[in-house]
Amino acid sequence: MTTDIAAWIKERGIAEVECIVPDMNGIQRGKVLPAGKFLKSITDRTLRIPGSVFTVTVTGDYPEGIDSIVPAFDPDVVLVPDAATIREAPGYKTPTAYVIADAFDSAGKPVAIAPRHILKKVLGLYEKRGWRPVIAPELEFYLVSKNLDADFPLVPPVGRSGRAETGSQPYGLEALSEFEDIIEHIYDFCEKAALNIDTMIHEAGAAQLEVNFEHGDPLALADEALLFKRIVRQVALEHGVYATFMAKPMSDQPGSAMHIHQSVLDAETGRNVFSTPNGRDSALFRSYIAGLARLLPQVSPLFAPNVNSFRRMRPDTDAPINVQWGSDNRSCGLRLPVSDAKNRRIENRLPGADANPYLAIAASLVCGYIGMVERMQPPKMMSGNAYNRARTLPRTLEGALDRFSHCKPVREYFGTDFFEVFYAIKDTELYAYQSVISSWEREHLLLKV
């Protein structure tokens, strides 16, 4: 592996390497090294980082009570770069490369709580069954004016016309052209970084965009989604605006999602196991849907990880409130797109754009896997407006964490250590959020109660 990376670096004249470790929130952490030192560190296994990197909260703090999993003395873990992930890093004056690394303990075992390892673990379950999952994420985000004071709400940026959008412009081509320079810049950077993005559209919100990734291997696409966020934020800053993947950045605009299209192939033949030989829905397809419908509400923090995530999931806002499933029905949490037998798939519309792509994809795949191996049967297909049905998804992160802590089927596959650490991180973040007095409270309670 070292030889391959060394040849790649030499061929492109790379001077520095960013070795990236995705943490529990999908935030990129790691080290930047001169290329020569990076290559040497792979050979002598000196590329290390504190194991606590996987326990950092979104506020930069650390949870308590997990010393038995991540010791308080914080030993190092060894980083092993995945050669398949190395790519040119666009936008740097010094020729730079990105590479994503996996973490191993002193005994050479993968760090059990690392999000990338969790996804690999789920893919291993499929491999043992002779199955190969295929996914295609759709990732939404907003462009907003720079916001230097967090007490002020976000507002849309000014476009090429000199005016800011104020209303909804779904699929608007004129609206899309308002940010043509930024969009072209994103495409250029993604091409340089070898990210396989497909189409970009203007979504329903003011200055809200969506990119579709080409379908493929779940691990590779999680890597691409991670790096795509980095590139988009970088491009936006160069154009004097912010790009945000918050699930609900503005109260009067729709939220941002990361829809995940997914199907499962027979690893040997390449046949879509969601279809029968005569082109109908297979029993495995129905069981996969059943697994999603039954288990996703129990593990929602994996795809709705922040207090802000649950602001997105409200009735009639293009975001689901339950796990009803239906054919070409966007009011449902689980949508069956119109497709032929070869391309039969399910679209999971629950994850927010703020989700860690490794964990959101792993959660979706493991729930479908459990459904298939346990031969679950789905509820009746929804034919009308799913917003008229009862809410089955949690309303808050607090409620979601309670359900998460009791989800034994997924805990069995992800591991108790992961569940304990993830819960501790999210509970710490929730406490920090609840410690802040909001402007709403000052507005309505200060002089009235």
C-alpha positions in Angstrom: 0.0 0.0 0.0 2.8 2.4 0.9 4.4 1.9 -2.5 1.1 2.7 -4.3 0.6 5.9 -2.2 4.2 6.9 -2.7 4.0 6.5 -6.5 0.7 8.5 -6.5 2.3 11.3 -4.5 5.4 11.5 -6.6 3.5 11.5 -9.9 1.4 14.5 -8.8 4.1 16.4 -7.0 2.3 16.4 -3.7 4.1 18.3 -1.0 1.7 17.9 2.0 -0.9 15.4 3.0 -4.0 15.9 5.1 -4.6 12.6 7.0 -8.3 12.8 7.9 -10.1 10.9 10.7 -13.9 11.3 10.7 -15.1 11.7 14.3 -18.5 10.7 15.7 -20.2 13.8 14.4 -18.6 13.5 10.9 -16.3 16.4 11.6 -12.9 16.0 10.0 -10.0 15.7 12.4 -6.5 14.5 11.9 -3.0 15.8 10.9 -1.2 17.6 8.1 2.2 16.3 7.3 4.9 16.9 4.7 4.6 14.2 2.1 7.9 12.6 2.9 7.2 12.4 6.6 3.7 11.1 5.9 5.1 8.2 3.8 7.7 7.4 6.5 5.1 7.4 9.2 3.1 4.7 7.4 6.1 2.4 7.1 7.2 2.8 10.8 3.6 3.1 12.2 4.3 6.4 13.8 1.2 8.1 12.4 -0.8 8.3 15.6 -3.5 10.3 17.3 -5.1 10.2 20.7 -8.0 7.7 20.9 -10.2 10.4 22.4 -10.6 11.9 18.9 -13.7 9.6 18.6 -15.2 11.1 21.8 -15.1 14.8 21.0 -18.4 16.5 21.2 -19.6 19.1 18.6 -18.7 21.8 21.1 -15.1 20.5 21.5 -15.7 18.9 24.9 -15.5 15.3 26.1 -18.2 13.3 27.9 -17.7 11.7 31.3 -18.3 8.1 32.3 -16.7 6.3 29.4 -13.2 5.6 31.0 -13.7 1.9 30.7 -14.0 2.3 26.9 -11.6 5.2 26.3 -9.2 5.4 29.2 -8.7 8.7 31.0 -5.0 8.5 30.2 -5.9 8.7 26.5 -3.6 6.3 24.8 -2.7 6.8 21.1 -4.3 4.9 18.2 -2.4 4.1 15.0 -3.7 5.7 11.8 -3.5 3.5 8.7 -4.4 5.6 5.6 -6.8 3.9 3.1 -5.0 4.1 -0.2 -8.3 4.0 -2.1 -9.2 7.4 -0.6 -6.2 9.5 -1.5 -7.0 12.3 -3.9 -5.9 15.8 -4.8 -7.1 18.5 -2.4 -8.3 21.4 -4.5 -7.8 25.1 -3.6 -4.4 24.9 -1.9 -1.3 26.9 -2.9 0.9 24.1 -1.8 0.1 20.8 -3.7 -1.9 18.9 -1.1 -3.6 15.6 -0.9 -6.5 14.3 1.2 -6.4 10.7 2.5 -8.8 9.1 5.0 -7.4 6.9 7.7 -8.7 4.0 9.8 -7.6 3.7 13.4 -6.2 0.7 15.1 -5.3 0.0 18.8 -1.9 -1.2 20.1 -2.9 -4.8 19.5 -3.6 -4.0 15.8 -7.4 -4.3 16.1 -9.7 -1.7 14.5 -11.0 0.9 17.0 -14.5 -0.5 17.6 -16.2 2.9 18.1 -14.8 4.6 14.9 -17.7 5.5 12.6 -15.9 4.3 9.5 -15.3 1.0 11.1 -18.9 0.7 12.0 -19.9 1.1 8.4 -17.2 -1.5 7.4 -18.7 -3.9 10.0 -22.1 -3.6 8.5 -20.8 -4.1 4.9 -19.1 -7.3 6.3 -22.5 -8.6 7.3 -23.7 -8.3 3.8 -20.6 -9.8 2.3 -21.0 -13.0 4.5 -24.5 -13.4 3.0 -23.3 -13.0 -0.6 -25.0 -9.6 -0.9 -23.6 -6.2 -2.0 -25.4 -3.1 -1.1 -25.4 -0.1 -3.5 -26.4 3.4 -2.5 -26.7 6.9 -3.9 -26.9 9.9 -1.5 -28.7 13.2 -2.3 -27.2 15.9 -0.2 -28.9 19.3 0.4 -27.3 22.5 1.7 -27.8 26.2 2.0 -25.8 29.2 0.9 -26.2 32.0 3.5 -24.7 35.4 4.1 -21.8 35.5 6.5 -23.0 35.4 10.0 -20.4 36.8 12.5 -22.8 36.9 15.5 -24.6 33.7 16.4 -27.4 35.6 18.1 -28.6 36.9 14.7 -30.6 34.6 12.3 -29.2 33.4 9.0 -30.3 35.1 5.8 -29.9 34.2 2.1 -26.9 35.7 0.3 -27.1 38.2 -2.5 -26.9 36.5 -5.9 -25.5 37.6 -9.3 -28.5 39.9 -9.8 -27.5 41.9 -6.6 -30.7 40.7 -4.8 -31.2 37.9 -2.3 -33.9 35.2 -2.7 -36.9 35.7 -0.5 -39.2 32.8 -1.5 -39.2 29.3 -2.6 -37.7 28.4 -6.0 -37.8 24.6 -6.4 -36.0 23.5 -9.5 -35.7 27.1 -10.7 -33.1 27.5 -13.4 -33.0 31.2 -13.2 -32.6 30.9 -9.4 -29.8 28.4 -10.0 -27.9 30.7 -12.3 -27.9 33.3 -9.4 -25.1 31.2 -8.0 -23.5 30.0 -11.2 -20.0 31.0 -10.2 -20.1 29.1 -7.0 -21.7 26.1 -8.6 -19.1 25.9 -11.4 -16.3 26.3 -8.8 -17.8 23.4 -6.8 -17.9 21.2 -9.9 -14.3 22.1 -10.7 -13.0 21.3 -7.2 -15.0 18.1 -7.1 -13.6 17.0 -10.5 -10.0 17.7 -9.2 -10.8 15.7 -6.1 -12.3 12.9 -8.1 -15.7 13.1 -6.4 -18.4 11.5 -8.6 -21.2 14.0 -8.3 -24.0 13.9 -10.8 -26.6 16.7 -11.1 -27.1 19.8 -9.0 -30.5 21.4 -8.6 -32.0 24.4 -6.8 -34.1 23.0 -4.0 -37.2 24.5 -2.4 -35.5 26.9 0.1 -34.0 30.3 -0.7 -30.5 29.6 -1.9 -30.8 25.9 -1.1 -29.0 23.5 -3.4 -28.9 19.7 -3.8 -26.3 17.5 -5.3 -26.9 13.9 -6.4 -24.0 11.4 -6.1 -23.6 8.6 -8.6 -24.6 5.3 -7.1 -21.9 2.9 -5.9 -20.2 1.4 -2.9 -21.5 2.7 0.5 -18.1 3.2 2.0 -16.7 5.1 -1.0 -19.8 7.3 -1.1 -19.6 8.0 2.7 -16.0 9.1 2.1 -17.1 11.3 -0.9 -20.0 12.9 1.1 -17.5 13.7 3.9 -15.1 15.4 1.5 -17.9 17.1 -0.5 -18.9 19.0 2.6 -15.4 20.2 3.1 -15.0 21.3 -0.5 -18.4 23.1 -0.6 -17.7 25.1 2.6 -14.2 26.0 1.2 -15.7 27.2 -2.1 -18.4 29.2 -0.4 -15.9 31.1 1.7 -13.9 32.0 -1.4 -17.0 33.6 -2.7 -17.7 35.5 0.5 -20.6 33.4 1.8 -21.2 30.4 4.1 -22.4 27.0 3.0 -24.2 25.1 5.8 -25.4 21.5 6.1 -27.4 22.2 9.2 -30.7 20.3 9.1 -32.8 23.4 9.7 -30.7 26.6 9.4 -33.6 29.0 9.0 -37.0 28.8 10.7 -39.0 30.0 7.6 -37.3 27.7 5.1 -37.4 24.0 4.5 -34.7 21.8 6.1 -31.8 20.1 4.4 -31.7 16.3 4.0 -29.4 13.6 3.0 -31.7 11.1 1.2 -30.2 7.7 0.7 -31.2 5.5 -2.2 -30.4 1.9 -1.6 -30.6 -1.5 -3.2 -28.9 -4.8 -2.7 -27.2 -7.0 -5.4 -26.2 -10.6 -5.5 -22.5 -10.3 -5.1 -21.8 -13.2 -7.5 -24.3 -12.4 -10.3 -24.9 -8.7 -9.9 -28.7 -9.3 -9.9 -30.8 -6.9 -7.8 -32.2 -9.1 -5.0 -35.1 -6.6 -4.5 -36.7 -8.0 -7.7 -37.9 -11.5 -8.6 -37.0 -13.0 -12.0 -40.3 -11.9 -13.4 -39.7 -8.3 -12.2 -41.9 -8.1 -9.2 -41.0 -7.0 -5.6 -39.1 -9.8 -3.9 -39.7 -11.1 -0.4 -36.2 -9.7 0.5 -37.3 -6.3 -0.7 -40.4 -6.3 1.5 -38.4 -7.5 4.5 -35.8 -4.8 3.9 -38.5 -2.2 4.0 -39.9 -3.8 7.1 -36.6 -3.6 8.9 -36.3 0.1 8.0 -39.9 0.8 9.2 -39.5 -1.1 12.4 -36.0 -0.1 13.5 -35.1 3.3 12.1 -37.4 5.2 14.6 -35.3 3.5 17.4 -32.0 4.7 16.1 -32.8 8.2 14.9 -29.8 9.9 16.6 -27.7 8.1 14.0 -29.3 10.0 11.2 -30.7 13.0 13.2 -27.8 13.6 15.6 -28.3 17.2 16.8 -31.0 19.2 18.6 -31.5 21.1 15.3 -32.1 17.9 13.4 -35.6 17.5 14.8 -36.7 21.0 13.8 -36.5 19.7 10.2 -39.0 16.8 10.7 -42.3 18.6 10.7 -45.5 18.0 8.8 -45.8 19.3 5.2 -42.2 20.5 5.1 -40.8 18.0 2.7 -39.4 16.1 5.7 -40.9 12.9 7.1 -42.6 12.5 10.5 -43.0 8.7 10.3 -41.8 5.7 8.4 -44.7 5.0 6.2 -43.7 3.7 2.8 -45.2 4.3 -0.6 -44.6 4.3 -4.3 -43.3 7.7 -5.6 -44.7 9.3 -2.4 -42.5 12.0 -1.0 -44.7 12.5 2.1 -43.4 9.1 3.3 -40.2 8.5 5.2 -39.5 5.6 2.9 -40.2 6.2 -0.8 -40.1 3.7 -3.7 -38.9 5.6 -6.7 -40.4 4.7 -10.1 -37.9 2.2 -11.6 -37.6 -1.0 -13.6 -36.8 -4.3 -12.0 -33.0 -3.9 -12.4 -33.0 -0.6 -10.6 -35.6 -1.3 -7.9 -34.6 0.5 -4.7 -35.8 2.3 -1.6 -35.2 5.9 -0.8 -34.7 6.6 2.9 -35.8 10.2 3.3 -35.2 10.4 7.0 -31.5 11.5 7.4 -30.6 15.1 7.7 -27.7 16.8 5.8 -26.1 17.2 9.3 -25.8 13.5 9.8 -22.4 11.7 9.9 -22.6 9.9 6.5 -20.9 6.8 7.8 -23.4 6.4 10.6 -26.5 7.4 8.7 -25.6 4.9 5.9 -24.6 2.2 8.4 -27.9 2.6 10.3 -30.0 2.4 7.2 -28.2 -0.7 5.9 -28.2 -2.5 9.2 -31.9 -2.0 9.7 -32.6 -3.3 6.3 -30.2 -6.2 6.9 -32.0 -7.2 10.1 -35.3 -7.1 8.3 -34.1 -9.4 5.6 -32.4 -12.0 7.9 -35.4 -12.0 10.3 -37.9 -12.1 7.4 -39.9 -9.2 8.7 -43.1 -8.2 7.1 -43.8 -4.5 6.3 -46.9 -2.6 7.2 -49.4 -1.8 4.5 -48.1 0.5 1.8 -49.2 4.1 2.1 -51.3 5.5 -0.9 -52.2 8.9 0.4 -50.7 11.7 2.4 -48.4 10.2 5.1 -48.5 13.5 7.0 -52.1 12.6 7.9 -50.8 9.5 9.8 -49.5 9.5 13.3 -46.0 10.7 14.0 -43.7 7.7 14.8 -40.4 9.5 14.8 -39.2 11.3 18.0 -39.9 15.0 18.4 -36.6 15.8 20.2 -33.1 14.6 20.6 -33.9 13.7 24.2 -36.7 11.4 23.2 -34.6 10.0 20.4 -31.7 9.1 22.8 -34.0 7.3 25.1 -35.2 5.0 22.3 -31.7 4.6 21.0 -30.4 3.4 24.3 -33.0 0.5 24.3 -32.5 -0.6 20.7 -31.0 -4.1 21.3 -31.1 -5.4 17.7 -28.8 -2.6 16.4 -26.7 -2.5 19.5 -25.9 -6.2 18.9 -24.4 -5.4 15.5 -22.8 -2.0 16.3 -21.4 -3.1 19.7 -22.1 -2.0 23.2 -19.0 0.2 23.4 -20.1 2.2 20.4 -23.6 2.7 21.8 -22.3 3.8 25.2 -19.8 6.3 23.7 -22.3 7.7 21.1 -25.0 8.1 23.8 -22.5 9.8 26.1 -21.4 12.3 23.4 -25.0 13.2 22.4 -26.2 13.4 26.0 -23.3 15.8 26.8 -24.2 18.0 23.7 -27.9 17.9 24.8 -27.0 19.1 28.3 -24.9 21.9 26.8 -27.8 23.0 24.6 -30.3 23.0 27.4 -28.0 25.2 29.5 -28.4 28.1 27.0 -31.3 30.5 27.5 -32.8 31.3 24.1 -34.1 34.5 22.6 -37.6 33.0 22.5 -37.5 32.6 26.3 -36.4 36.2 26.8 -39.0 37.4 24.3 -42.0 35.7 25.8 -41.1 35.0 29.4 -38.9 37.9 30.6 -41.7 40.4 31.5 -44.8 38.1 31.4 -44.5 35.2 33.8 
